[in-house]
Structures are given as structure tokens and as C-alpha cells.
Amino acid sequence: MWSFICLISLFVICVQSVCKLPTDENVKHLDIRIPEQPVPQKLTHYVCQQFKEPHECGTYDGRCRSWLAQWTIGVDGKTCTYPDTGIRFGKNSYKYMSIQIHWNNYNLDSNLTDNSGIRLYYTNKLRKNEVGNVQIGQNDLEIPVRSDHFLLNGSCSEACTQRMLPHPIYLTKTYIHMHNLGVAGKFEIYRNGRLIREIAHDSVYNYHKSPLHFHDPPVEVRPGDEVKLSCWFTSGGKNHTIYWGEGSDAEMCYAFVSYYPKVKGFDQCIQFDEYDVNCHIDGELYMGGCTMEMFESDLQTDLIQDIQKTCKADDTCVTSCSAAIQTLTEHPCFNGRFKDYSVRLFPPKIPFWNAVMDLLERHYKSCS
């Protein structure tokens, strides 16, 4: 059973239906496979195998930040890196690997098991260019009821590529990823506000048959370019708003992109609403001054308690209550799209959240 792997070499991933298996005597392969596991009777479940036994994915697994390869429904056969490129691991590079598997048990069947895995091909003959992989897209999704081709965008902004890329990079592969409501996707490059070229276009997107796009010749991205992803969604018969989420009953809007040469730290370039998540511009507040982890801590230690102590259901207009409520409502994470996100995220996590929201409602109605 694999608990972790630590190898000094360079491997070439082969996951493209048109690529041939390596025949070079210096090329070997390595299988990473989970032991036979029961599939839970729930719609979506993530299982990880990293430094310990297979387990439900959690915060611990976030230590593996960079993704190296992915396979999903609709991808046929093997996947290869671009010619004369590979992913370095071992000395001065990745020393551990994690495999993450997403189970979608649509029918909530019982007695299902799985022992999925991946085969990696590797060699000690270094390739000319080292592959990098970057995730680009939007983390703030809200798809209304009765939507038809509802458009949402996410970019690796001009500011981010200017700050994160020390030189041009060359895109070799793109995979646009949405869930069941996704109907179309487009990935483009803008330079100085002008469309330069379309990188990938799924004019009719199907979650169960979403293709990989291979770029030959590779597509150049320069520092200062905007790399923009557009996702269109149709809500169909859904009778409630759909938000971003990891389960297939929620939605995503991402492009998973392979490129070379690898740039250290350039493995995510994502937006939340208009804010760049992965790069910070000097002189500007990061994410508009909102840090969700710190906001959650403040809620649990001070903000909620202060409102509970100073506000009474029959009188929320006293000065001390108004001051406590103002401290919460002026918090950057309780304004704009961040507020909408907080109202969805925190009710099951923060004790007395709903009671405090009721006090806020009373205050708004009763006090000038």
C-alpha cells in the first residue's frame, strides 16, 4: 500500500488517447492505487491518499497544493505531456504525491467499492522543459433559477500575470471544467484590453464528455496578458439557486492548464468576484481587506458575543447594541459578494449565527 512516495527522477505522464506508450528502456512506470474501498452512500465524496491511509479529504490534504495530472469523466485513454517536456520530482522538487478521487454516487447505491489509481511513466533522462500546471477560474458562482445560458467569468488578470510571470509561458493543454449545469465554455487571451486569440472553446459542453484541448504549436502568454475563462450555465428544472461547490450538485468554472517552462508558485490564478485571490498588488487591500479565516475567528471570539451581550430582542436600538452591530456590518467580509458568501457559509459553523442575524433584522427595522 502506498503511504507516500519519494523518488529521484523525472516522469512523463501519459494520459492522451493519441499518445504511444513509452518504449525507451530508460522509461519505467509507477502505479499509485488506493486499496479496495467502500463507496459511501452519498451523492459526492472525496477520498485522498497522501501520507496516511485512504481517508475523506480535508484540510490536511491541502499541503499538496500543486496538481500534476487529472482524469475525469469524458477523457478517453491516456494523457501525455507535450513532446520533450516532463514533470520533475525528487531532488529539488516534489518529494511527495497525493492522489485524490471524487466519487459521485448518483443513485446512492450500497455495496459499491473502488480501487482506482493512476500509472505514471518516468525516466532519469531529463526532458528539455519542465511542465507547470495552473488552475484558472472563478470561485464566486451564483446561478439563478430558470437561467438559460447564464454567463459567469473568471480571469488570471493582467495584474496577476504581470506579477506572477517573470517571462512568457507556453500553454500546451487546456481542460474546461464545469458540472451538470454547464452548457458552454470559452478560454481566451486578451492583451492591452484586446482579444488576441481563443485558446479553447467548448461550444456545447457536456459534463460527462468534456474534452481535453491540445495546443500544437503551444500558445504564448506574456506577463501583463489577461487569460479569461467564460462559463455558461442553464439551470433547467432546478427550483433553487446553485452556488459554487465541490460536489457535482453544485457548480464550478475552472480551466486546468498545462504549460512550460514551469514558474514557481504559478499553480493557481483564481478570482472571487472581481478580486484576485492569488496575487496581491502593492498599495491595495488583499481581497478588499476580507480574509475569511480571520473573519470566522473574529465571529467566534468577539463579534457574535458582543452582539449577544449588548442587544435584546425587544430593544436593539441602545447605543452599545448599535455599536456592536456596526462593527460587524462594517467588516469587509460582511459587505458585497463576501456578505452573500458568509450568509451561506457560516450558519452551520458559527454558534448562534441565526439568532444574531435575527437581531440584525430587528435592528434594521426598528432603529433609524
LUMDO-808148 format. One record per residue (C-alpha): residue in three letters; x, y, z. Coordinates in steps of 0.001 Angstrom, whole numbers. Layout:
N
{resn->ALA&east->X&north->Y&up->Z}
...
***
This chain:
368
{resn->MET&east->0&north->0&up->0}
{resn->TRP&east->1317&north->3470&up->-882}
{resn->SER&east->1588&north->5814&up->2078}
{resn->PHE&east->3922&north->8217&up->296}
{resn->ILE&east->6454&north->8101&up->-2497}
{resn->CYS&east->9824&north->9762&up->-2656}
{resn->LEU&east->11689&north->9144&up->-5922}
{resn->ILE&east->14574&north->10982&up->-7520}
{resn->SER&east->13908&north->11105&up->-11241}
{resn->LEU&east->11724&north->12801&up->-13826}
{resn->PHE&east->8488&north->11290&up->-15000}
{resn->VAL&east->6470&north->11824&up->-18134}
{resn->ILE&east->2740&north->11472&up->-17590}
{resn->CYS&east->974&north->9654&up->-20385}
{resn->VAL&east->-2829&north->10298&up->-20109}
{resn->GLN&east->-3797&north->11281&up->-24205}
{resn->SER&east->-5632&north->8892&up->-26352}
{resn->VAL&east->-3337&north->9590&up->-29311}
{resn->CYS&east->-32&north->9103&up->-27500}
{resn->LYS&east->2025&north->5932&up->-27621}
{resn->LEU&east->3256&north->4188&up->-24528}
{resn->PRO&east->6964&north->4824&up->-23867}
{resn->THR&east->9254&north->2139&up->-25302}
{resn->ASP&east->12605&north->3627&up->-24230}
{resn->GLU&east->14398&north->1197&up->-21915}
{resn->ASN&east->15068&north->4119&up->-19548}
{resn->VAL&east->11326&north->4722&up->-19109}
{resn->LYS&east->9695&north->2893&up->-16207}
{resn->HIS&east->6260&north->3144&up->-14666}
{resn->LEU&east->4850&north->3536&up->-11196}
{resn->ASP&east->1302&north->2696&up->-10106}
{resn->ILE&east->-410&north->4699&up->-7372}
{resn->ARG&east->-3609&north->2947&up->-6397}
{resn->ILE&east->-5871&north->3028&up->-3367}
{resn->PRO&east->-6669&north->-268&up->-1646}
{resn->GLU&east->-10212&north->-1537&up->-2254}
{resn->GLN&east->-12510&north->984&up->-559}
{resn->PRO&east->-16271&north->1069&up->83}
{resn->VAL&east->-18021&north->3928&up->-1752}
{resn->PRO&east->-20234&north->5883&up->709}
{resn->GLN&east->-23991&north->6054&up->162}
{resn->LYS&east->-23976&north->9789&up->-549}
{resn->LEU&east->-24028&north->11922&up->-3662}
{resn->THR&east->-20441&north->13219&up->-3660}
{resn->HIS&east->-17459&north->12087&up->-1591}
{resn->TYR&east->-13746&north->12903&up->-1898}
{resn->VAL&east->-11168&north->10348&up->-787}
{resn->CYS&east->-7445&north->11123&up->-509}
{resn->GLN&east->-4340&north->9027&up->-84}
{resn->GLN&east->-1294&north->11001&up->846}
{resn->PHE&east->832&north->10482&up->3945}
{resn->LYS&east->-1533&north->8022&up->5617}
{resn->GLU&east->-4357&north->5544&up->4958}
{resn->PRO&east->-7053&north->6478&up->2415}
{resn->HIS&east->-9382&north->8935&up->4144}
{resn->GLU&east->-12019&north->11567&up->3483}
{resn->CYS&east->-10255&north->14616&up->2073}
{resn->GLY&east->-9802&north->17515&up->4485}
{resn->THR&east->-7566&north->20406&up->5476}
{resn->TYR&east->-4615&north->18058&up->5986}
{resn->ASP&east->-4564&north->17283&up->2283}
{resn->GLY&east->-4200&north->20947&up->1353}
{resn->ARG&east->-480&north->20527&up->1934}
{resn->CYS&east->-347&north->19130&up->-1618}
{resn->ARG&east->-1077&north->22396&up->-3423}
{resn->SER&east->212&north->21773&up->-6949}
{resn->TRP&east->-1727&north->19436&up->-9226}
{resn->LEU&east->277&north->17294&up->-11624}
{resn->ALA&east->-2347&north->15464&up->-13696}
{resn->GLN&east->-6075&north->14881&up->-13791}
{resn->TRP&east->-8508&north->12494&up->-15381}
{resn->THR&east->-12263&north->12882&up->-15377}
{resn->ILE&east->-15455&north->11629&up->-16970}
{resn->GLY&east->-15270&north->12041&up->-20741}
{resn->VAL&east->-11465&north->11900&up->-21064}
{resn->ASP&east->-10677&north->8894&up->-23217}
{resn->GLY&east->-7477&north->6909&up->-22837}
{resn->LYS&east->-4092&north->8173&up->-21705}
{resn->THR&east->-2803&north->11705&up->-21227}
{resn->CYS&east->652&north->12796&up->-22380}
{resn->THR&east->2715&north->15864&up->-21742}
{resn->TYR&east->3862&north->17884&up->-24746}
{resn->PRO&east->6918&north->16475&up->-26590}
{resn->ASP&east->10235&north->16984&up->-24800}
{resn->THR&east->8538&north->18147&up->-21595}
{resn->GLY&east->8092&north->16435&up->-18248}
{resn->ILE&east->7381&north->16995&up->-14566}
{resn->ARG&east->10405&north->16889&up->-12306}
{resn->PHE&east->10104&north->15153&up->-8956}
{resn->GLY&east->12532&north->14091&up->-6250}
{resn->LYS&east->15628&north->16160&up->-5552}
{resn->ASN&east->14932&north->19926&up->-5534}
{resn->SER&east->11303&north->19279&up->-6479}
{resn->TYR&east->8237&north->17279&up->-5422}
{resn->LYS&east->9060&north->14646&up->-2817}
{resn->TYR&east->5513&north->13542&up->-2016}
{resn->MET&east->2473&north->12858&up->-4150}
{resn->SER&east->-1180&north->12616&up->-3238}
{resn->ILE&east->-3984&north->11006&up->-5188}
{resn->GLN&east->-7487&north->12444&up->-4770}
{resn->ILE&east->-10546&north->10595&up->-6068}
{resn->HIS&east->-14061&north->12076&up->-6336}
{resn->TRP&east->-16921&north->9606&up->-6114}
{resn->ASN&east->-20345&north->10625&up->-7433}
{resn->ASN&east->-22869&north->8041&up->-6240}
{resn->TYR&east->-25917&north->9445&up->-8074}
{resn->ASN&east->-28241&north->6587&up->-7155}
{resn->LEU&east->-26970&north->6333&up->-3545}
{resn->ASP&east->-26231&north->2665&up->-4200}
{resn->SER&east->-24862&north->464&up->-1431}
{resn->ASN&east->-22169&north->-2231&up->-1640}
{resn->LEU&east->-20074&north->-283&up->-4181}
{resn->THR&east->-16281&north->-487&up->-3934}
{resn->ASP&east->-13377&north->1088&up->-5797}
{resn->ASN&east->-9606&north->689&up->-6091}
{resn->SER&east->-8841&north->3362&up->-8692}
{resn->GLY&east->-5369&north->4657&up->-9326}
{resn->ILE&east->-3014&north->6182&up->-11865}
{resn->ARG&east->42&north->4887&up->-13714}
{resn->LEU&east->2957&north->7317&up->-14046}
{resn->TYR&east->5705&north->6848&up->-16626}
{resn->TYR&east->9085&north->8253&up->-15611}
{resn->THR&east->12682&north->8370&up->-16743}
{resn->ASN&east->16024&north->9655&up->-15483}
{resn->LYS&east->16661&north->11260&up->-18876}
{resn->LEU&east->15618&north->14837&up->-18215}
{resn->ARG&east->13342&north->16484&up->-20752}
{resn->LYS&east->14221&north->19901&up->-22166}
{resn->ASN&east->11363&north->21766&up->-20459}
{resn->GLU&east->9687&north->21289&up->-17083}
{resn->VAL&east->5880&north->21311&up->-17135}
{resn->GLY&east->3826&north->23562&up->-14899}
{resn->ASN&east->81&north->23301&up->-14285}
{resn->VAL&east->-2220&north->26185&up->-13358}
{resn->GLN&east->-5885&north->26386&up->-12364}
{resn->ILE&east->-7709&north->29496&up->-13624}
{resn->GLY&east->-11320&north->30473&up->-12966}
{resn->GLN&east->-13980&north->31881&up->-10649}
{resn->ASN&east->-14828&north->30899&up->-7061}
{resn->ASP&east->-17928&north->33104&up->-6756}
{resn->LEU&east->-20745&north->31381&up->-8611}
{resn->GLU&east->-24452&north->32090&up->-8189}
{resn->ILE&east->-26756&north->30650&up->-10859}
{resn->PRO&east->-30377&north->31829&up->-10557}
{resn->VAL&east->-33471&north->29679&up->-11014}
{resn->ARG&east->-34720&north->29395&up->-14632}
{resn->SER&east->-31407&north->30579&up->-16082}
{resn->ASP&east->-30668&north->29947&up->-19753}
{resn->HIS&east->-27024&north->30316&up->-20861}
{resn->PHE&east->-26221&north->32404&up->-17764}
{resn->LEU&east->-22680&north->33806&up->-18154}
{resn->LEU&east->-20009&north->33942&up->-15422}
{resn->ASN&east->-16347&north->34886&up->-15948}
{resn->GLY&east->-13090&north->34354&up->-14118}
{resn->SER&east->-9633&north->35545&up->-15151}
{resn->CYS&east->-5974&north->35376&up->-14441}
{resn->SER&east->-5873&north->39149&up->-14609}
{resn->GLU&east->-3354&north->41454&up->-16300}
{resn->ALA&east->-2079&north->42421&up->-12858}
{resn->CYS&east->-1588&north->38787&up->-11830}
{resn->THR&east->281&north->37657&up->-14936}
{resn->GLN&east->2429&north->40791&up->-14698}
{resn->ARG&east->3279&north->39991&up->-11090}
{resn->MET&east->3473&north->36189&up->-11224}
{resn->LEU&east->5167&north->35537&up->-14590}
{resn->PRO&east->8845&north->36542&up->-14912}
{resn->HIS&east->8806&north->35594&up->-18604}
{resn->PRO&east->6407&north->34275&up->-21276}
{resn->ILE&east->4943&north->30790&up->-20855}
{resn->TYR&east->3572&north->28404&up->-23466}
{resn->LEU&east->240&north->26630&up->-22979}
{resn->THR&east->112&north->23037&up->-24240}
{resn->LYS&east->-3172&north->21657&up->-22889}
{resn->THR&east->-6475&north->23015&up->-21550}
{resn->TYR&east->-9387&north->21312&up->-19852}
{resn->ILE&east->-12502&north->23418&up->-19130}
{resn->HIS&east->-14384&north->22094&up->-16106}
{resn->MET&east->-17971&north->22697&up->-15010}
{resn->HIS&east->-20619&north->20382&up->-13577}
{resn->ASN&east->-24080&north->19353&up->-14750}
{resn->LEU&east->-25445&north->22877&up->-15408}
{resn->GLY&east->-22521&north->23862&up->-17643}
{resn->VAL&east->-23541&north->24219&up->-21303}
{resn->ALA&east->-20609&north->26093&up->-22909}
{resn->GLY&east->-17127&north->27346&up->-22072}
{resn->LYS&east->-14512&north->29566&up->-23706}
{resn->PHE&east->-10883&north->30317&up->-22782}
{resn->GLU&east->-9209&north->33405&up->-24318}
{resn->ILE&east->-6177&north->35700&up->-24154}
{resn->TYR&east->-6519&north->39496&up->-24025}
{resn->ARG&east->-3556&north->41860&up->-24439}
{resn->ASN&east->-3925&north->45556&up->-23644}
{resn->GLY&east->-7685&north->45008&up->-23468}
{resn->ARG&east->-7876&north->43477&up->-26959}
{resn->LEU&east->-8731&north->39862&up->-27759}
{resn->ILE&east->-5591&north->38168&up->-29086}
{resn->ARG&east->-6860&north->34644&up->-29603}
{resn->GLU&east->-9195&north->31933&up->-28465}
{resn->ILE&east->-7358&north->29140&up->-26635}
{resn->ALA&east->-10176&north->26619&up->-26197}
{resn->HIS&east->-13902&north->26613&up->-26905}
{resn->ASP&east->-16492&north->24059&up->-25837}
{resn->SER&east->-19468&north->25388&up->-27782}
{resn->VAL&east->-21611&north->22547&up->-26411}
{resn->TYR&east->-20319&north->21444&up->-23028}
{resn->ASN&east->-21265&north->18077&up->-21549}
{resn->TYR&east->-20036&north->17223&up->-18044}
{resn->HIS&east->-19864&north->13538&up->-18970}
{resn->LYS&east->-17949&north->14105&up->-22225}
{resn->SER&east->-15809&north->17185&up->-21642}
{resn->PRO&east->-12740&north->17123&up->-23919}
{resn->LEU&east->-9084&north->17961&up->-23486}
{resn->HIS&east->-7755&north->20657&up->-25824}
{resn->PHE&east->-4155&north->20179&up->-27013}
{resn->HIS&east->-2236&north->23177&up->-28347}
{resn->ASP&east->324&north->22479&up->-31067}
{resn->PRO&east->2048&north->24787&up->-31512}
{resn->PRO&east->1810&north->25935&up->-27881}
{resn->VAL&east->20&north->29206&up->-27103}
{resn->GLU&east->2171&north->32056&up->-25780}
{resn->VAL&east->1057&north->34011&up->-22702}
{resn->ARG&east->3101&north->37099&up->-21806}
{resn->PRO&east->3380&north->38944&up->-18496}
{resn->GLY&east->559&north->41517&up->-18484}
{resn->ASP&east->-1871&north->39403&up->-20530}
{resn->GLU&east->-5350&north->38619&up->-19219}
{resn->VAL&east->-6273&north->34938&up->-19556}
{resn->LYS&east->-10073&north->34841&up->-19366}
{resn->LEU&east->-12448&north->31926&up->-18819}
{resn->SER&east->-16154&north->32276&up->-19646}
{resn->CYS&east->-18690&north->29701&up->-18427}
{resn->TRP&east->-22342&north->29480&up->-19461}
{resn->PHE&east->-24906&north->27665&up->-17309}
{resn->THR&east->-28525&north->26591&up->-17801}
{resn->SER&east->-30347&north->25740&up->-14567}
{resn->GLY&east->-33027&north->23584&up->-16226}
{resn->GLY&east->-35519&north->22231&up->-13728}
{resn->LYS&east->-33646&north->23395&up->-10631}
{resn->ASN&east->-36017&north->25190&up->-8238}
{resn->HIS&east->-33286&north->26843&up->-6164}
{resn->THR&east->-30185&north->28961&up->-6730}
{resn->ILE&east->-26996&north->26975&up->-7414}
{resn->TYR&east->-23662&north->28139&up->-5955}
{resn->TRP&east->-20017&north->27157&up->-6221}
{resn->GLY&east->-19243&north->23859&up->-4541}
{resn->GLU&east->-17056&north->20777&up->-4788}
{resn->GLY&east->-19958&north->18337&up->-5187}
{resn->SER&east->-21483&north->17637&up->-8588}
{resn->ASP&east->-24808&north->19022&up->-7282}
{resn->ALA&east->-23075&north->22444&up->-7058}
{resn->GLU&east->-21075&north->24179&up->-9818}
{resn->MET&east->-17549&north->25094&up->-10855}
{resn->CYS&east->-15971&north->27288&up->-13533}
{resn->TYR&east->-12299&north->26375&up->-13998}
{resn->ALA&east->-9721&north->25801&up->-16691}
{resn->PHE&east->-6938&north->23359&up->-15842}
{resn->VAL&east->-3976&north->24314&up->-17996}
{resn->SER&east->-565&north->22734&up->-18638}
{resn->TYR&east->2312&north->24944&up->-19765}
{resn->TYR&east->6086&north->25291&up->-19901}
{resn->PRO&east->8516&north->26364&up->-18616}
{resn->LYS&east->7254&north->25905&up->-15070}
{resn->VAL&east->7040&north->29064&up->-12926}
{resn->LYS&east->7369&north->28525&up->-9179}
{resn->GLY&east->4124&north->29425&up->-7386}
{resn->PHE&east->2092&north->29732&up->-10582}
{resn->ASP&east->-278&north->26843&up->-9912}
{resn->GLN&east->-3461&north->28830&up->-9174}
{resn->CYS&east->-4721&north->32113&up->-10594}
{resn->ILE&east->-8336&north->32396&up->-9471}
{resn->GLN&east->-10790&north->35208&up->-8796}
{resn->PHE&east->-13538&north->35622&up->-6227}
{resn->ASP&east->-15976&north->38047&up->-7828}
{resn->GLU&east->-13707&north->40892&up->-9051}
{resn->TYR&east->-10882&north->40130&up->-6612}
{resn->ASP&east->-7659&north->38312&up->-7476}
{resn->VAL&east->-7162&north->35508&up->-4957}
{resn->ASN&east->-3577&north->34501&up->-5730}
{resn->CYS&east->-1730&north->37772&up->-6308}
{resn->HIS&east->-1589&north->40945&up->-4244}
{resn->ILE&east->-931&north->44331&up->-5805}
{resn->ASP&east->1199&north->46726&up->-3722}
{resn->GLY&east->-866&north->49507&up->-2180}
{resn->GLU&east->-4169&north->47642&up->-2453}
{resn->LEU&east->-6026&north->45703&up->227}
{resn->TYR&east->-5858&north->41978&up->-437}
{resn->MET&east->-9349&north->40718&up->-1353}
{resn->GLY&east->-10762&north->44124&up->-418}
{resn->GLY&east->-9497&north->43594&up->3143}
{resn->CYS&east->-11512&north->40385&up->3633}
{resn->THR&east->-9778&north->37290&up->4971}
{resn->MET&east->-12415&north->34634&up->5595}
{resn->GLU&east->-10304&north->32629&up->8045}
{resn->MET&east->-9727&north->35718&up->10201}
{resn->PHE&east->-13392&north->36754&up->9907}
{resn->GLU&east->-14507&north->33321&up->11107}
{resn->SER&east->-12138&north->33595&up->14077}
{resn->ASP&east->-13412&north->37107&up->14903}
{resn->LEU&east->-17006&north->35894&up->14722}
{resn->GLN&east->-16334&north->33083&up->17183}
{resn->THR&east->-14321&north->35160&up->19643}
{resn->ASP&east->-15792&north->38674&up->19613}
{resn->LEU&east->-18307&north->39797&up->17024}
{resn->ILE&east->-21141&north->37365&up->17801}
{resn->GLN&east->-20629&north->37531&up->21570}
{resn->ASP&east->-20626&north->41338&up->21633}
{resn->ILE&east->-23983&north->41476&up->19835}
{resn->GLN&east->-25461&north->38825&up->22117}
{resn->LYS&east->-24307&north->40687&up->25231}
{resn->THR&east->-25494&north->44153&up->24231}
{resn->CYS&east->-28633&north->43530&up->22168}
{resn->LYS&east->-32023&north->42443&up->23454}
{resn->ALA&east->-34746&north->41181&up->21177}
{resn->ASP&east->-37148&north->43881&up->22379}
{resn->ASP&east->-34601&north->46716&up->22202}
{resn->THR&east->-31814&north->46678&up->19611}
{resn->CYS&east->-31518&north->50456&up->19428}
{resn->VAL&east->-29428&north->51086&up->22534}
{resn->THR&east->-26049&north->52668&up->21841}
{resn->SER&east->-23976&north->49641&up->22865}
{resn->CYS&east->-26040&north->47319&up->20646}
{resn->SER&east->-25827&north->49692&up->17686}
{resn->ALA&east->-22043&north->49909&up->18107}
{resn->ALA&east->-21651&north->46104&up->18209}
{resn->ILE&east->-23823&north->45691&up->15119}
{resn->GLN&east->-21902&north->48429&up->13306}
{resn->THR&east->-18601&north->46640&up->13996}
{resn->LEU&east->-19975&north->43537&up->12275}
{resn->THR&east->-21717&north->45271&up->9371}
{resn->GLU&east->-18658&north->47392&up->8521}
{resn->HIS&east->-16386&north->44349&up->8368}
{resn->PRO&east->-15076&north->43866&up->4774}
{resn->CYS&east->-16243&north->40241&up->4830}
{resn->PHE&east->-19808&north->41339&up->5627}
{resn->ASN&east->-20212&north->43511&up->2559}
{resn->GLY&east->-20898&north->42938&up->-1132}
{resn->ARG&east->-20384&north->39430&up->-2502}
{resn->PHE&east->-18433&north->38484&up->606}
{resn->LYS&east->-21560&north->39005&up->2706}
{resn->ASP&east->-23587&north->36734&up->435}
{resn->TYR&east->-20884&north->34084&up->777}
{resn->SER&east->-20732&north->34475&up->4578}
{resn->VAL&east->-24504&north->34122&up->4935}
{resn->ARG&east->-24299&north->30792&up->3076}
{resn->LEU&east->-21115&north->29534&up->4723}
{resn->PHE&east->-21424&north->30294&up->8407}
{resn->PRO&east->-24869&north->29202&up->9706}
{resn->PRO&east->-23782&north->25575&up->10318}
{resn->LYS&east->-20324&north->26600&up->11566}
{resn->ILE&east->-20918&north->29564&up->13894}
{resn->PRO&east->-22990&north->29019&up->17072}
{resn->PHE&east->-25910&north->31464&up->17429}
{resn->TRP&east->-25389&north->32821&up->13888}
{resn->ASN&east->-29100&north->32673&up->13038}
{resn->ALA&east->-30088&north->34309&up->16341}
{resn->VAL&east->-27682&north->37180&up->15712}
{resn->MET&east->-28934&north->37616&up->12133}
{resn->ASP&east->-32450&north->37910&up->13624}
{resn->LEU&east->-31220&north->40663&up->15957}
{resn->LEU&east->-29692&north->42481&up->12983}
{resn->GLU&east->-33014&north->42307&up->11154}
{resn->ARG&east->-34845&north->43713&up->14179}
{resn->HIS&east->-32275&north->46497&up->14433}
{resn->TYR&east->-32665&north->47474&up->10767}
{resn->LYS&east->-36455&north->47598&up->11107}
{resn->SER&east->-36666&north->49385&up->14466}
{resn->CYS&east->-33765&north->51821&up->14578}
{resn->SER&east->-33170&north->54850&up->12403}
***
